[in-house]
Amino acid sequence: MEQNIPSRIIKKRGRLLESGKSNAYRLVHGAGDGFKGFHLDRLGDYLLASKEGKPDLAEEEIARGWMSRLKSRGVYLKQLQKHVRHSNKECSSPKIWLGNAGQSETTIVENGVHYQIRFDEGYSVGIFLDQRENRQRWLQQKVNSRFTLNIDALKSGDILNTFSYTCPFSVCIAKSGLRAVSLDLSRKYLDWGKKNFQLNELHPETHDFIYGDVFDWMRRFRNRGRIFSGIILDPPTFSKAPKSKKMFQAERDYPDLLNLALDQFL
Ligand SMILES: C[S@@+](CC[C@H](N)C(=O)[O-])C[C@H]1O[C@@H](n2cnc3c(N)ncnc32)[C@H](O)[C@@H]1O
């Protein structure tokens, strides 16, 4: 089975496979790995494949290869959709494809930090792996070898994590000894975020979790003169708050979002 994984793909993941600090990362990255339109991620004891349509034989073989190499319990399959907003939770959740379904919840470790993953909560499973290095910047307290974060200076205020989702950034901020304010439109995701704090023996009650629209709250913070020592802006590509008439489009509206954030920056 393991011979189904081309050695160039294993070589590229060498550092991640050997580090022992993470069990969540991308294993097959579409065309970049010679599998156009097919992605495969490791999420702890499970793998998650993503594809628009049915995987072909070569894709199944490489999934089985990684499953055997990593002793994964099963592989879930997420059908990539162009219009996720129009499908319900049940339809958009990944389904078991190979191996055993087991529990719909599992815990992953990324750079020593634990996060809860749920395969039955819709299109997204609880973490976006492509932000791993940005999360690590908070954990290591440096942006790169020449730019260290001044944690003592940052402690003079709170760090605002907008569009916080299940709060992975907030957990890393808290692990650095800073106070996180997580802001999201979904109560469910904020509660999931609190669970992520607890998984890491952090106390959610000593941090803030605010439910609501980022744009409403940023204006409210500005009017109240509330400022932050750091602000994370990681919005979705598109979004629409229930009471808002306007749709947010990252490509078009990011400058407005940035200007609003700059007003509240210490
Ligand atoms: C792509 S995720 C953001 C990723 C997140 N920053 C992370 O670290 O993984 C989308 C999140 O933005 C939230 N969201 C979308 N529009 C919003 C808005 N106008 N105000 C607050 N939260 C919003 C959604 O509820 C969802 O949790």
The ligand as a MOL file (V3000), in Angstrom:
LIG
                    3D

  0  0  0     0  0            999 V3000
M  V30 BEGIN CTAB
M  V30 COUNTS 27 29 0 0 0
M  V30 BEGIN ATOM
M  V30 1 C -13.1460 31.4620 6.9660 0
M  V30 2 S -13.6500 31.5300 8.6480 0 CHG=1
M  V30 3 C -12.4890 32.5690 9.3390 0
M  V30 4 C -11.2590 31.7270 9.6650 0
M  V30 5 C -10.6700 31.9980 11.0060 0
M  V30 6 N -10.1430 33.3440 11.0730 0
M  V30 7 C -9.6150 31.0000 11.4170 0
M  V30 8 O -8.6820 31.3650 12.1190 0
M  V30 9 O -9.7260 29.8230 11.0760 0 CHG=-1
M  V30 10 C -15.1530 32.2800 8.6400 0
M  V30 11 C -15.6930 32.6890 10.0000 0
M  V30 12 O -16.0770 34.0380 9.8750 0
M  V30 13 C -17.3080 34.2080 10.5560 0
M  V30 14 N -17.9510 35.3940 9.9690 0
M  V30 15 C -18.3270 35.5760 8.6880 0
M  V30 16 N -18.8190 36.8190 8.5090 0
M  V30 17 C -18.7430 37.4420 9.7050 0
M  V30 18 C -19.0920 38.7480 10.1570 0
M  V30 19 N -19.5960 39.6500 9.3290 0
M  V30 20 N -18.8730 39.0400 11.4520 0
M  V30 21 C -18.3570 38.1130 12.3060 0
M  V30 22 N -17.9890 36.8770 11.9230 0
M  V30 23 C -18.1800 36.5350 10.6440 0
M  V30 24 C -18.0720 32.9120 10.3430 0
M  V30 25 O -19.0860 32.7280 11.3090 0
M  V30 26 C -16.9420 31.9130 10.4420 0
M  V30 27 O -16.7710 31.4620 11.7590 0
M  V30 END ATOM
M  V30 BEGIN BOND
M  V30 1 1 1 2
M  V30 2 1 2 3
M  V30 3 1 2 10
M  V30 4 1 3 4
M  V30 5 1 4 5
M  V30 6 1 5 6
M  V30 7 1 5 7
M  V30 8 2 7 8
M  V30 9 1 7 9
M  V30 10 1 10 11
M  V30 11 1 11 12
M  V30 12 1 11 26
M  V30 13 1 12 13
M  V30 14 1 13 14
M  V30 15 1 13 24
M  V30 16 1 14 15
M  V30 17 1 14 23
M  V30 18 2 15 16
M  V30 19 1 16 17
M  V30 20 1 17 18
M  V30 21 2 17 23
M  V30 22 1 18 19
M  V30 23 2 18 20
M  V30 24 1 20 21
M  V30 25 2 21 22
M  V30 26 1 22 23
M  V30 27 1 24 25
M  V30 28 1 24 26
M  V30 29 1 26 27
M  V30 END BOND
M  V30 END CTAB
M  END
